[in-house]
Amino acid sequence: MSSNGPLVETIHLKKYFPIKQGLLQREVARVHAVDDVTLQVFEGETVGLVGESGCGKSTLGRTIVRLLEPTEGDVQFEGHSIAKLGRRALQPLRREMQMVFQDPYASLNPRKRVGSIIDGPMKIHRTAGKKDRRKRVQELLEIVGLSPEHYNRFPHEFSGGQRQRIGVARALALRPKLIVADEPVSALDVSIQAQMINLLEELQNDFKLTYLFIAHDLGVVRHVSDRIAVMYLGKLVELSPAEELYTRPIMPYTEALLSAVPIPDPDLSEQRHRIVLEGDVPSPIYPPSGCRFHPRCRYATEICSQVEPPLADYGNGHLAACHHPLNVDAQTLQRVAVAPETPRAADETALPEDSSGDSTPVPSG
């Protein structure tokens, strides 16, 4: 991580989508897509952003690069606020932040040739002349594993994996510092996924890139991420170094997600207890009070429905928002900084300590 502060940071970021009805199109409700998310991404690292479909991952990524206007809160890039910048002021920043979209079939204009698609950003930002742009596009095609001869072909002539490589080349055209990869491998075959992940890792080293890697597959995220952030219903519920999240999940929702990750060893897979979450995901229009996960949580007690848990630091950069944290010993609980409005949380989540120092959650009540 950089010692000079984060490359990009969201501060209490909110993004709501209004629901309008009637002849006068009055706002009757709001979809709470991203609700009070504070997250830092440091230069040179990869932060994986995971969660169920509809939890707000893609909306957060699009708001960070200002494809969507934030409702409240702030987005800072290299220490400067960009949340309120207008279109003209944002244009120089577009060179520093690019996005790789999820669907390689929908993100490329079918009427344009590959060369025109990739050199579009260079043409808009006037970073090179016509001859230099062509040369640069052919170099980028080689870098992402395609042939320079593909310059004059149309997107429909390529497979899904090749189209995604074109999308990556377009994102690299302006030499950005940050790339938001919105589920870049979810639409690809498993064998192609490995190739794309390896390509992204190579490009990160060669171009000194910083990634916000959005995905719902925890198995994929583990191999590419330095830190992993877990979202649920618009909220950031856990943030941890990658390996620690897999060995010591604190939030029950994270525990349930990890139990669904396939294990290639059939013997280990049979021994593992699969946690099946009951009920449906609550509506983001009317999210539950308190902890948003409490209607589906097997450890939930009365306080979970009444008080929203803050993101508490459990050491080693491991943050989690839970009244009944898992895999935490009594000593750690005692030194966790809990927000003033939830003084009961530490008392109600006290864990018995044994001689080995291990602990199990003890629901209160």
SULUR-V477967 format. One record per run of one state. SS is the DSSP state (H for helix, E for strand, - for the rest). FROM is the first residue (numbers start at 0). TO is the last residue. If there is no record, write none. Layout:
# SULUR-V477967
<<SS:FROM:TO> <SS:FROM:TO>>
This chain:
# SULUR-V477967
<<-:0:6> <E:7:20> <-:21:24> <E:25:40> <-:41:44> <E:45:49> <-:50:55> <H:56:63> <-:64:70> <E:71:76> <-:77:78> <E:79:80> <-:81:85> <H:86:93> <-:94:95> <E:96:99> <-:100:111> <E:112:112> <H:113:124> <-:125:128> <H:129:142> <-:143:146> <H:147:151> <-:152:152> <E:153:153> <H:154:156> <-:157:158> <H:159:171> <-:172:176> <E:177:181> <-:182:188> <H:189:206> <-:207:208> <E:209:213> <-:214:216> <H:217:223> <-:224:225> <E:226:231> <-:232:233> <E:234:240> <H:241:246> <-:247:250> <H:251:258> <-:259:264> <H:265:270> <-:271:292> <H:293:295> <-:296:300> <H:301:305> <-:306:310> <E:311:312> <-:313:317> <E:318:319> <-:320:328> <H:329:334> <-:335:338> <H:339:341> <-:342:342> <H:343:347> <-:348:364>>
